[in-house]
Amino acid sequence: MFDFLSKKKKLNISAHKLFSKVIEQSRDTFFYTDLDVEDSLDGRFDLMAIHMTLVIEKLDNNQDNADAGQIKRHLQEIMFDNLDLTLREIGVGDLGVGKKIKVMAEAFYGRMTTYQKLFKNKDVEQMSLAIGRNLYRGHDVNKIILSKISSYVYGQVTHINNQSIQDILDGNIDFMPIQNGD
């Protein structure tokens, strides 16, 4: 029994480490200064959703490993707990938090489904449309910026897929640095 509890605790710690890396990467100032992502709850949510989807894709591609499913579940719980806390910190009342979390969950899972399909297609144009619709909320965005973000996302897919699943299960993920490509 104690081995089970120890393993569960280890997986939870790993999921926390992964989530911290997702948030760290999502908050890189380059997104907000050079790629015109709105530095708001919505902008941060959408960058987090992209990076969470990248990690979840790696875990989904390793479903034969029982720990991958457990980490994925822990990771999503941590994300929604964090969103709940964030909403409370910005003053959303108790009654409104549940409704907002439901909307955010639907938005996240919709985005995740779309991005995961696009990861397989490697269609930069369709990824640019999805990112324009989600990350930029349909605002008019320079096509070069959309292309840069789409290329960044596809680069991350390859980069993360080349990492060992054991490293990911241990909570160690390495995102590519964000570069100001021409």
Contacts in CASP RR format, 6 or more apart in sequence:
PFRMAT RR
TARGET T0000
AUTHOR 0000-0000-0000
METHOD contacts of the structure
MODEL  1
MFDFLSKKKKLNISAHKLFSKVIEQSRDTFFYTDLDVEDSLDGRFDLMAI
HMTLVIEKLDNNQDNADAGQIKRHLQEIMFDNLDLTLREIGVGDLGVGKK
IKVMAEAFYGRMTTYQKLFKNKDVEQMSLAIGRNLYRGHDVNKIILSKIS
SYVYGQVTHINNQSIQDILDGNIDFMPIQNGD
8 70 0 8 1.000
11 67 0 8 1.000
11 70 0 8 1.000
11 71 0 8 1.000
11 74 0 8 1.000
11 169 0 8 1.000
12 74 0 8 1.000
13 171 0 8 1.000
14 71 0 8 1.000
14 74 0 8 1.000
14 169 0 8 1.000
14 170 0 8 1.000
14 171 0 8 1.000
15 71 0 8 1.000
15 74 0 8 1.000
15 75 0 8 1.000
15 77 0 8 1.000
15 78 0 8 1.000
15 171 0 8 1.000
16 74 0 8 1.000
16 78 0 8 1.000
17 170 0 8 1.000
17 171 0 8 1.000
17 172 0 8 1.000
18 55 0 8 1.000
18 71 0 8 1.000
18 75 0 8 1.000
18 168 0 8 1.000
18 171 0 8 1.000
18 173 0 8 1.000
19 75 0 8 1.000
19 78 0 8 1.000
19 79 0 8 1.000
19 82 0 8 1.000
21 171 0 8 1.000
21 173 0 8 1.000
21 175 0 8 1.000
22 48 0 8 1.000
22 51 0 8 1.000
22 52 0 8 1.000
22 55 0 8 1.000
23 48 0 8 1.000
23 82 0 8 1.000
25 51 0 8 1.000
25 175 0 8 1.000
26 44 0 8 1.000
26 47 0 8 1.000
26 48 0 8 1.000
26 50 0 8 1.000
26 51 0 8 1.000
27 44 0 8 1.000
27 47 0 8 1.000
28 178 0 8 1.000
30 178 0 8 1.000
30 180 0 8 1.000
31 37 0 8 1.000
31 47 0 8 1.000
31 178 0 8 1.000
32 38 0 8 1.000
32 39 0 8 1.000
34 180 0 8 1.000
35 145 0 8 1.000
35 148 0 8 1.000
35 149 0 8 1.000
36 136 0 8 1.000
36 141 0 8 1.000
36 142 0 8 1.000
36 145 0 8 1.000
37 43 0 8 1.000
37 46 0 8 1.000
37 47 0 8 1.000
37 135 0 8 1.000
37 136 0 8 1.000
38 136 0 8 1.000
38 137 0 8 1.000
41 86 0 8 1.000
41 90 0 8 1.000
42 137 0 8 1.000
43 135 0 8 1.000
45 83 0 8 1.000
45 104 0 8 1.000
45 107 0 8 1.000
45 108 0 8 1.000
46 111 0 8 1.000
46 134 0 8 1.000
46 135 0 8 1.000
47 135 0 8 1.000
48 79 0 8 1.000
49 107 0 8 1.000
49 108 0 8 1.000
49 111 0 8 1.000
49 112 0 8 1.000
49 115 0 8 1.000
49 134 0 8 1.000
50 111 0 8 1.000
50 115 0 8 1.000
50 131 0 8 1.000
50 135 0 8 1.000
50 153 0 8 1.000
51 156 0 8 1.000
51 175 0 8 1.000
52 75 0 8 1.000
52 76 0 8 1.000
52 79 0 8 1.000
52 108 0 8 1.000
52 112 0 8 1.000
53 111 0 8 1.000
53 112 0 8 1.000
53 115 0 8 1.000
53 116 0 8 1.000
54 153 0 8 1.000
54 156 0 8 1.000
54 157 0 8 1.000
54 160 0 8 1.000
54 175 0 8 1.000
55 75 0 8 1.000
55 160 0 8 1.000
55 168 0 8 1.000
55 173 0 8 1.000
56 72 0 8 1.000
56 75 0 8 1.000
56 76 0 8 1.000
56 112 0 8 1.000
56 116 0 8 1.000
57 115 0 8 1.000
57 116 0 8 1.000
57 119 0 8 1.000
57 157 0 8 1.000
57 160 0 8 1.000
57 161 0 8 1.000
58 160 0 8 1.000
58 161 0 8 1.000
58 163 0 8 1.000
58 165 0 8 1.000
58 168 0 8 1.000
58 173 0 8 1.000
59 68 0 8 1.000
59 69 0 8 1.000
59 71 0 8 1.000
59 72 0 8 1.000
59 75 0 8 1.000
59 168 0 8 1.000
60 68 0 8 1.000
60 72 0 8 1.000
60 116 0 8 1.000
61 161 0 8 1.000
62 68 0 8 1.000
62 165 0 8 1.000
62 168 0 8 1.000
63 69 0 8 1.000
65 165 0 8 1.000
65 169 0 8 1.000
67 169 0 8 1.000
68 165 0 8 1.000
68 168 0 8 1.000
68 169 0 8 1.000
71 168 0 8 1.000
71 169 0 8 1.000
71 171 0 8 1.000
79 108 0 8 1.000
80 101 0 8 1.000
80 104 0 8 1.000
80 105 0 8 1.000
83 101 0 8 1.000
83 104 0 8 1.000
84 97 0 8 1.000
84 98 0 8 1.000
84 101 0 8 1.000
87 96 0 8 1.000
87 97 0 8 1.000
87 100 0 8 1.000
87 101 0 8 1.000
88 94 0 8 1.000
88 97 0 8 1.000
92 100 0 8 1.000
111 130 0 8 1.000
111 134 0 8 1.000
114 130 0 8 1.000
114 134 0 8 1.000
115 127 0 8 1.000
115 130 0 8 1.000
115 153 0 8 1.000
118 126 0 8 1.000
118 127 0 8 1.000
118 130 0 8 1.000
119 154 0 8 1.000
119 157 0 8 1.000
122 154 0 8 1.000
124 147 0 8 1.000
124 150 0 8 1.000
124 151 0 8 1.000
124 154 0 8 1.000
127 150 0 8 1.000
127 153 0 8 1.000
127 154 0 8 1.000
128 143 0 8 1.000
128 146 0 8 1.000
128 147 0 8 1.000
128 149 0 8 1.000
128 150 0 8 1.000
131 146 0 8 1.000
131 149 0 8 1.000
131 150 0 8 1.000
131 153 0 8 1.000
132 138 0 8 1.000
132 139 0 8 1.000
132 141 0 8 1.000
132 146 0 8 1.000
135 149 0 8 1.000
136 146 0 8 1.000
148 181 0 8 1.000
152 176 0 8 1.000
152 178 0 8 1.000
155 176 0 8 1.000
156 175 0 8 1.000
156 176 0 8 1.000
159 174 0 8 1.000
159 175 0 8 1.000
159 176 0 8 1.000
160 168 0 8 1.000
160 173 0 8 1.000
160 175 0 8 1.000
163 173 0 8 1.000
163 174 0 8 1.000
167 173 0 8 1.000
167 174 0 8 1.000
END
